[in-house]
Amino acid sequence: MKIAVTSQGTELSSPVDPRFGRAQYFPIFDTETDAVSVCDNNQNLNAPQGAGIQAARTVVEQGAQAVLTGNVGPKAFATLQAAGVEVFTEATGTVRQALDHLQVGKLKATGKANVEGHWT
């Protein structure tokens, strides 16, 4: 399974970014190989609108089957849900800590957005 995490940096030690659509990076962890690839999300950092939808498309194109983030808006959530990507909100700490929290069951999949659109 490939898991994308919203991040402020490119390393597993980087802090989780609480924003989905405007996160700077998406480290994508492959649970089968333990490989990590990093997807840059700079094109959406200053987008006037649609950042969440575009970020969701990017994550889906990278093959992610789950997303760990602090918060996700309604349009991004709907895009991820339509692609069959599970969304886990309230991720905190570093990317590695968020992945560990998922593994031990501290993060639960959400069934809805947890913030309004255009949250920055």
Wavefront OBJ file of the C-alpha trace (Angstrom):
o trace
v 0.000 0.000 0.000
v 1.221 3.507 -0.789
v 0.585 6.135 1.891
v 0.966 9.864 1.182
v 1.691 12.191 4.095
v 1.373 15.974 3.988
v 4.774 17.355 4.902
v 6.760 20.545 5.317
v 9.924 18.812 4.077
v 11.252 15.885 2.100
v 12.490 13.661 4.945
v 10.703 11.212 7.241
v 11.885 13.489 10.060
v 10.076 16.495 8.524
v 7.024 17.899 10.316
v 3.578 16.904 9.093
v 1.884 19.829 7.342
v -1.610 20.265 8.790
v -2.932 21.470 5.406
v -3.670 18.965 2.664
v -4.037 21.097 -0.465
v -1.278 23.542 0.393
v 1.239 21.123 1.876
v 4.622 21.663 0.292
v 5.452 17.972 -0.144
v 3.863 14.532 -0.152
v 6.330 11.855 0.924
v 4.783 8.615 -0.312
v 5.672 5.527 1.697
v 5.293 2.084 0.124
v 4.493 -0.439 2.872
v 5.493 -3.388 0.693
v 9.021 -2.182 -0.116
v 9.655 0.465 2.596
v 10.609 2.815 -0.246
v 9.821 6.517 0.006
v 9.346 8.836 -2.940
v 8.616 12.529 -2.550
v 6.090 14.412 -4.628
v 6.471 18.186 -4.760
v 3.251 20.191 -4.381
v 4.709 23.677 -4.997
v 2.306 24.363 -7.861
v -0.540 24.523 -5.318
v 1.087 26.544 -2.526
v -0.176 29.892 -3.795
v -3.064 28.811 -6.006
v -5.996 31.195 -5.561
v -8.422 28.264 -5.612
v -8.562 24.563 -6.409
v -5.419 23.651 -4.448
v -7.128 20.764 -2.654
v -8.572 19.238 -5.806
v -5.252 19.523 -7.665
v -3.319 18.098 -4.706
v -5.771 15.200 -4.518
v -5.275 14.488 -8.224
v -1.513 14.561 -7.746
v -1.672 12.072 -4.874
v -3.973 9.771 -6.850
v -1.652 9.924 -9.880
v 1.215 8.836 -7.606
v -0.749 5.700 -6.715
v -1.462 6.558 -3.081
v -4.179 4.482 -1.459
v -4.212 6.458 1.797
v -3.467 10.028 2.897
v -2.306 11.148 6.332
v -2.858 14.841 7.021
v -3.927 17.262 9.693
v -6.935 18.620 7.849
v -8.750 18.182 4.551
v -11.424 20.328 2.932
v -14.637 19.129 1.304
v -13.582 19.283 -2.359
v -10.247 17.565 -1.762
v -11.966 14.932 0.378
v -14.571 14.263 -2.322
v -11.852 13.908 -4.972
v -9.859 11.489 -2.821
v -12.959 9.514 -1.868
v -14.032 9.201 -5.515
v -10.620 7.669 -6.283
v -10.909 5.208 -3.391
v -8.192 6.851 -1.281
v -8.686 6.568 2.483
v -8.169 9.821 4.382
v -6.764 9.942 7.902
v -6.902 13.360 9.583
v -5.388 14.680 12.804
v -1.897 13.491 11.862
v 0.766 15.343 13.860
v 4.470 15.183 14.632
v 6.894 14.054 11.985
v 6.114 12.050 8.869
v 7.641 8.961 10.547
v 5.523 9.502 13.688
v 2.351 9.849 11.606
v 3.140 6.578 9.805
v 3.812 4.900 13.161
v 0.530 6.261 14.566
v -1.325 4.779 11.605
v 0.345 1.408 12.093
v -0.640 1.179 15.788
v -4.197 2.396 15.180
v -3.924 5.908 16.640
v -5.238 7.431 13.400
v -8.716 6.560 12.177
v -10.053 6.951 8.647
v -12.480 9.821 8.365
v -15.750 9.831 6.468
v -15.854 13.572 5.830
v -13.870 16.769 5.526
v -12.871 18.293 8.846
v -12.464 21.925 7.706
v -14.306 24.262 5.372
v -12.884 25.055 1.953
v -10.122 27.677 1.561
v -8.652 26.906 4.966
v -5.085 28.246 5.213
l 1 2 3 4 5 6 7 8 9 10 11 12 13 14 15 16 17 18 19 20 21 22 23 24 25 26 27 28 29 30 31 32 33 34 35 36 37 38 39 40 41 42 43 44 45 46 47 48 49 50 51 52 53 54 55 56 57 58 59 60 61 62 63 64 65 66 67 68 69 70 71 72 73 74 75 76 77 78 79 80 81 82 83 84 85 86 87 88 89 90 91 92 93 94 95 96 97 98 99 100 101 102 103 104 105 106 107 108 109 110 111 112 113 114 115 116 117 118 119 120
